[in-house]
Amino acid sequence: MAATAVRYLRSVGTPIAAASAIEPYDTLPRPDLRAVGDDERLPVDPGEYRRVLGHFATGVTVVTAYDDDGPAGFACQSFASLSLDPPLVAFMVGRTSTTWPRIARAGVFCVNVLGAEQGGLCRGFAVSGADKFAGVAYEASPATGSPLLEGVPAWVDCTIQNVHTGGDHLIVVGRVEALGAEAGGEPLLFHRGVFGRFSS
């Protein structure tokens, strides 16, 4: 799998010397999207799929990294804890994402868990092609140097350990190097296409 990681890094233009400065991780080359055979299609309408799955409420994060071109990041709902021993987390990213190759080149990332009042921040990181960090305050995360956004109630600093394909997305597994949370931070939630907050 190490050879696969080297091939991926070469394909996105990362010097191998720079990659060796990061602990090696297993990954897969970014695949080309292909036509899906009729025998592979789900017997469900895509709109109905989104509508039903939208009933599952999630938290909202911004996944960030820092490469030679500066800070990079994208809004991500599909984040989850994966393992306690070793400490692993996972997130999913679309295979057509233009931000993901930058995070892959960095080999590290920081998951910024957004708070209840940070819906606007999420929207800013959900757009494509804009300067997502314009006017956004951040500092370097302690373990990887990835952007740690100001005011987030929690954060998880990781190195990339594995990347797996999953349909039209990639499943990224990260090993936790550092993490932290503010006491009493209230999360931003996403449910049926709108932001909300937790109430008991």
C-alpha positions as CSV (number, residue, x, y, z in Angstrom):
1,M,0.0,0.0,0.0
2,A,3.0,2.4,0.5
3,A,3.7,2.1,-3.2
4,T,0.1,3.1,-3.9
5,A,0.5,6.2,-1.7
6,V,3.7,7.2,-3.6
7,R,1.8,6.8,-6.9
8,Y,-1.0,9.0,-5.7
9,L,1.4,11.7,-4.5
10,R,3.2,11.7,-7.8
11,S,-0.1,12.0,-9.7
12,V,-1.0,15.2,-7.8
13,G,2.5,16.7,-8.1
14,T,3.9,16.2,-4.6
15,P,7.7,15.8,-4.5
16,I,8.4,12.5,-2.8
17,A,11.0,14.1,-0.6
18,A,8.2,16.3,0.9
19,A,5.9,13.3,1.3
20,S,8.6,11.5,3.3
21,A,8.5,14.2,5.9
22,I,5.1,12.9,6.8
23,E,4.5,9.5,8.3
24,P,3.5,7.3,5.3
25,Y,-0.1,6.4,4.9
26,D,-2.0,4.0,2.7
27,T,-4.2,5.7,0.1
28,L,-5.6,5.0,-3.3
29,P,-5.1,7.1,-6.5
30,R,-7.9,9.5,-7.2
31,P,-10.2,7.4,-9.5
32,D,-11.8,8.7,-12.6
33,L,-15.6,8.8,-12.4
34,R,-17.1,6.1,-14.6
35,A,-20.4,5.2,-16.0
36,V,-22.4,3.0,-13.6
37,G,-23.8,-0.2,-15.1
38,D,-27.5,-0.8,-15.1
39,D,-27.0,-3.8,-12.8
40,E,-25.3,-1.5,-10.3
41,R,-27.9,1.2,-10.0
42,L,-30.0,1.4,-6.9
43,P,-33.8,1.0,-7.5
44,V,-34.4,4.3,-5.8
45,D,-34.8,7.9,-7.2
46,P,-31.8,10.1,-6.2
47,G,-34.1,12.8,-5.0
48,E,-36.0,10.4,-2.8
49,Y,-32.6,9.1,-1.5
50,R,-31.6,12.6,-0.5
51,R,-35.0,13.3,1.1
52,V,-35.0,10.2,3.2
53,L,-31.4,10.4,4.3
54,G,-31.9,14.1,5.2
55,H,-33.9,12.9,8.2
56,F,-30.7,11.8,9.8
57,A,-29.4,14.8,11.7
58,T,-25.7,15.4,11.7
59,G,-23.2,17.8,13.1
60,V,-21.3,20.1,10.8
61,T,-17.5,20.4,10.4
62,V,-14.9,22.2,8.3
63,V,-12.0,20.0,7.3
64,T,-8.8,22.1,6.8
65,A,-5.2,21.7,5.8
66,Y,-2.3,23.9,4.8
67,D,-0.2,23.2,1.7
68,D,2.2,25.2,-0.5
69,D,-0.6,27.3,-1.9
70,G,-1.9,28.3,1.6
71,P,-4.9,27.2,3.6
72,A,-7.5,24.8,2.2
73,G,-10.8,23.6,3.6
74,F,-14.3,22.4,2.9
75,A,-17.6,22.0,4.8
76,C,-18.3,18.4,5.8
77,Q,-21.2,16.7,7.4
78,S,-20.0,13.2,6.9
79,F,-17.5,13.1,9.8
80,A,-17.5,10.4,12.5
81,S,-15.4,8.8,15.2
82,L,-14.1,5.5,14.1
83,S,-11.8,3.8,16.7
84,L,-10.6,4.5,20.2
85,D,-7.5,2.3,20.1
86,P,-5.9,3.5,18.0
87,P,-7.7,6.8,17.9
88,L,-9.1,7.1,14.4
89,V,-11.7,9.4,12.8
90,A,-13.2,9.3,9.3
91,F,-14.8,11.7,6.9
92,M,-16.2,11.3,3.4
93,V,-15.4,13.6,0.5
94,G,-16.7,13.7,-3.1
95,R,-14.3,12.2,-5.7
96,T,-14.7,15.4,-7.8
97,S,-13.7,17.7,-4.9
98,T,-11.0,20.3,-5.9
99,T,-10.1,20.8,-2.2
100,W,-9.4,17.1,-1.4
101,P,-6.2,16.8,-3.6
102,R,-4.7,19.7,-1.6
103,I,-5.5,18.0,1.7
104,A,-4.1,14.7,0.4
105,R,-0.9,16.4,-0.6
106,A,-0.6,17.9,2.9
107,G,-1.1,14.4,4.4
108,V,-2.7,15.9,7.5
109,F,-6.0,17.7,8.4
110,C,-7.9,19.4,11.2
111,V,-11.6,18.8,11.7
112,N,-13.2,22.0,13.0
113,V,-16.5,21.1,14.7
114,L,-18.8,24.1,14.1
115,G,-20.9,25.8,16.9
116,A,-24.5,26.7,16.8
117,E,-23.8,30.3,15.6
118,Q,-21.5,29.3,12.8
119,G,-23.9,28.5,10.0
120,G,-22.5,31.4,8.0
121,L,-19.0,30.0,8.3
122,C,-20.2,26.7,7.1
123,R,-21.9,28.3,4.0
124,G,-18.6,30.0,3.2
125,F,-16.7,26.8,3.2
126,A,-19.5,25.0,1.2
127,V,-18.9,27.2,-2.0
128,S,-16.5,26.1,-4.7
129,G,-14.0,28.4,-6.3
130,A,-14.1,31.3,-3.9
131,D,-11.5,32.4,-1.3
132,K,-13.0,30.5,1.6
133,F,-10.6,31.9,4.1
134,A,-11.3,35.6,3.3
135,G,-12.0,37.3,6.6
136,V,-11.8,34.0,8.6
137,A,-9.5,34.0,11.6
138,Y,-7.5,30.9,12.4
139,E,-4.3,29.7,13.9
140,A,-2.1,26.7,13.3
141,S,-3.3,23.5,15.0
142,P,-0.8,22.2,17.5
143,A,0.1,18.8,15.9
144,T,-0.1,19.3,12.2
145,G,-0.2,23.1,11.6
146,S,-3.5,22.8,9.8
147,P,-5.9,25.8,10.1
148,L,-7.7,25.8,13.5
149,L,-10.7,28.1,13.0
150,E,-11.3,30.7,15.7
151,G,-14.3,30.1,17.9
152,V,-15.0,26.5,17.1
153,P,-16.2,24.5,20.1
154,A,-14.1,21.4,19.3
155,W,-11.3,20.3,16.9
156,V,-9.5,17.1,16.0
157,D,-6.0,17.3,14.5
158,C,-5.0,14.3,12.4
159,T,-2.6,12.6,10.0
160,I,-4.1,10.7,7.0
161,Q,-3.9,7.0,7.6
162,N,-6.0,5.4,4.8
163,V,-8.2,6.4,1.9
164,H,-10.8,4.1,0.5
165,T,-13.2,4.4,-2.4
166,G,-16.9,4.4,-1.7
167,G,-19.0,4.9,-4.8
168,D,-18.8,8.6,-5.8
169,H,-17.0,9.5,-2.6
170,L,-13.7,8.7,-0.9
171,I,-13.6,7.5,2.7
172,V,-10.7,9.2,4.5
173,V,-9.4,7.7,7.8
174,G,-7.3,9.9,10.0
175,R,-5.2,9.1,13.1
176,V,-5.8,11.6,15.9
177,E,-2.7,13.4,16.9
178,A,-4.3,16.1,19.1
179,L,-7.8,17.3,20.0
180,G,-9.6,19.8,22.2
181,A,-13.0,21.2,23.1
182,E,-14.4,24.3,24.9
183,A,-16.6,23.6,27.9
184,G,-20.3,24.1,27.1
185,G,-19.9,24.5,23.4
186,E,-23.2,24.0,21.6
187,P,-23.0,22.3,18.2
188,L,-24.4,23.3,14.8
189,L,-26.8,20.7,13.5
190,F,-28.0,20.0,10.0
191,H,-31.3,18.3,9.4
192,R,-33.5,18.1,6.3
193,G,-31.6,20.8,4.5
194,V,-31.5,23.4,7.2
195,F,-29.3,24.3,10.1
196,G,-30.5,24.0,13.7
197,R,-29.4,23.6,17.3
198,F,-29.7,21.1,20.1
199,S,-32.4,21.6,22.7
200,S,-33.4,19.4,25.6
